[in-house]
Structure formats: structure tokens, C-alpha cells
Amino acid sequence: MQATVLYGPHDVRVEDRPEPTIEEPTDAIISLPVTCICGSDLWPYRGISVFPAATPMGHEYCGIVEEVGRGVTSLRRGQFVIGSFFASDNTCPHCHHGYQSSCQHATPVGGAQAPRLRVPLADGTLVATRDLPDADHIPSMLALSDVMGTGWFAADAANVKPGATVVVVGDGAVGLLGVLSAKQMGAERIIAMSRHESRQRLGREFGATDIVTERGDEGVERIKQLTNGVGADSVLECVGTQESMMQAIKSTRPGGYVGYVGVPHGVSLDGHQLFFSHVHLHGGPAPVRRYLSQLIDLVFKGKINPGKVFDLVLPLDRVAEGYRAMDERRAIKTLLRP
């Protein structure tokens, strides 16, 4: 089958790879009607994160079950399923507490920029939809596998409550879906930090009430102006840089919450400054599995349409173009059709 492989910075190719097969009794093989590029894929693409040469790419997926191992009991062929970028057994103590991405048997899922995928720990990882989604729903189902679930976790970790004032740092797919999540959770005021007009428009469609274009200390000062010098109740950090993390912490009122989901690169915190900020910090790799059933229901009920973050659609054999478009911020998120 044809699949995406990263060979080095800015060197992504589509090449023949072996078809996935059942390797463990708990595996499932699923066919993927669509796949996509994640913003986090840009870290190795840019050479900021070092991956081994010839790494199969892609960790967001949904599709039809084609085959299951003899140990899989809750799934059957023909079901439409969605999973997370970490496979989990969904039975260990960490899973029971809702942190499936820290499962004691967690396994990263990769190689999803392809027509088919092997998913380990299928019973714990995959969630089947009640009905087969129509074509219009499939992009949103794909978004649930990572960016929507991650945006939801950012809002949850930031303790977004009805009536809250929320700031979202980052206007990529996760940040925009963090706006959508905060709106669903009842936030009264949602301030999206964005410099890009197309992303600002989508942010407002998802529920942003204000747009702030400044960054760093200037951005913090603007947030303070908008909140009468107080700061936000909840801040979603969806980038992962030193500037974005400090901007998030400084924009939060004493006693407020920061939910951080941007994969950190070069982030360090001053313990003395943090001590006197009285800010709660919570985040990490999103336990997407915790939220999948709830988010699937919201999509089917028409309450959310996270698939709108896909603003570029390409065939898989043009995946390199999709990476370039996202790297150059000409696209929010690229949908690929195998």
C-alpha cells in the first residue's frame, strides 16, 4: 500500500509499505476513508523534533474494522470506529482515572497516513459509532481522534465553567477547537489570540467573542485591558513554546487555571514566579479516549462540526504539498484521501 514516510527535515514521501497485519491477539486492522496531517507532525518535519529516518507518519484515524485478533471481544468487522494516538487497555488504574494516554500499557499509534492501519489494544482504544456516519460527518469524526479531543482536554484541564472568561493561546486546529470546546462548556467570553484572518473567522464561528492579535507581553497587557486588569479564569495553551506558555500563565488571574496541550519545545518555568502567580497548571498528552463517546454524540446531534478545521483537501500522493501548506501557514489542517 502507499503510505507517508518522513526521511528528514522537509523530506516527506509517499512510498510502498507492507500491508498491516494482525501481530497480537488484541490488534485490529481498520481501513481509513480519510486521513490527515497534524500540527504536531510539523515539529519533526521542520527538524525541531528528531525522528528516526524513514518514519511512517500519521496518528489520527477513523474507519471501518476489517479484521480483529482472536483476543478482541467488543468489535466486529464492518463497524465504524475512532481511536486515539495512544493505544490503551482502558482497564488499568490510570485509565480508570481518565488518563488513557498514560495507560500502564500505552502504545503510540503511528503510520495512519495510509489506506489501512493496525491498532493495538483494540478493545480499549477503539470506540464504535452506533451508526455508520455519512460522508459529511467523516471529517468531524477524524478530528475527534486528536485535535477535537485535545482541544476539549485543554478546556477541561483549564476548568472552563459556565459564565467563565477564557483565553485561547494558539490558532491552529487545536486552539480553534479549544474555542469550540469552551463554547460548548458554557464560557461567556472567549478571547482567541490570532493574527490570521481566516483563522479569526473560524474562531468567531466556533464561539470567540474577542480577537487579540498581540503576542508575548503585549498580548498579556491586552488581555489585562479586556478583563479590567484581572486576567482570565481559564487559559488554553495550544502551542508549546516558551512564549506561549508564559503568555498563558501571565494572562490567568490568581486562582485561575491553565490547560496546556501544546507539545513543549524549549519550555522552562521559573519556580519563584510560578509560586507567586497562584495559577493552577494541568495538561499533557490529551486522554482523547476519555471523551470519544461524548464527542461522537455531539457530532451526530449536530452540536459541533470540528471537521471545519480541514481547509485543504488533497490526495495522499500529494501529501508533501499538504505539509508545505501547513508549515507555511497557508492551511490550518490538511485532509488526505488515500
Secondary structure as GFF3:
##gff-version 3
##sequence-region A 1 338
A	DSSP	beta_strand	2	8	.	.	.	ID=ss1
A	DSSP	beta_strand	11	16	.	.	.	ID=ss2
A	DSSP	beta_strand	28	31	.	.	.	ID=ss3
A	DSSP	beta_strand	35	36	.	.	.	ID=ss4
A	DSSP	three_ten_helix	39	41	.	.	.	ID=ss5
A	DSSP	alpha_helix	42	45	.	.	.	ID=ss6
A	DSSP	beta_strand	55	56	.	.	.	ID=ss7
A	DSSP	beta_strand	62	68	.	.	.	ID=ss8
A	DSSP	beta_strand	80	82	.	.	.	ID=ss9
A	DSSP	beta_strand	86	87	.	.	.	ID=ss10
A	DSSP	alpha_helix	93	96	.	.	.	ID=ss11
A	DSSP	three_ten_helix	100	102	.	.	.	ID=ss12
A	DSSP	beta_strand	107	108	.	.	.	ID=ss13
A	DSSP	beta_strand	116	119	.	.	.	ID=ss14
A	DSSP	alpha_helix	122	125	.	.	.	ID=ss15
A	DSSP	beta_strand	127	128	.	.	.	ID=ss16
A	DSSP	alpha_helix	138	144	.	.	.	ID=ss17
A	DSSP	alpha_helix	147	157	.	.	.	ID=ss18
A	DSSP	beta_strand	165	169	.	.	.	ID=ss19
A	DSSP	alpha_helix	173	184	.	.	.	ID=ss20
A	DSSP	beta_strand	189	193	.	.	.	ID=ss21
A	DSSP	alpha_helix	197	206	.	.	.	ID=ss22
A	DSSP	beta_strand	210	212	.	.	.	ID=ss23
A	DSSP	alpha_helix	216	226	.	.	.	ID=ss24
A	DSSP	beta_strand	232	237	.	.	.	ID=ss25
A	DSSP	alpha_helix	242	250	.	.	.	ID=ss26
A	DSSP	beta_strand	252	260	.	.	.	ID=ss27
A	DSSP	alpha_helix	271	277	.	.	.	ID=ss28
A	DSSP	beta_strand	280	283	.	.	.	ID=ss29
A	DSSP	alpha_helix	288	300	.	.	.	ID=ss30
A	DSSP	three_ten_helix	306	309	.	.	.	ID=ss31
A	DSSP	beta_strand	312	315	.	.	.	ID=ss32
A	DSSP	three_ten_helix	316	318	.	.	.	ID=ss33
A	DSSP	alpha_helix	319	327	.	.	.	ID=ss34
A	DSSP	beta_strand	334	337	.	.	.	ID=ss35
###
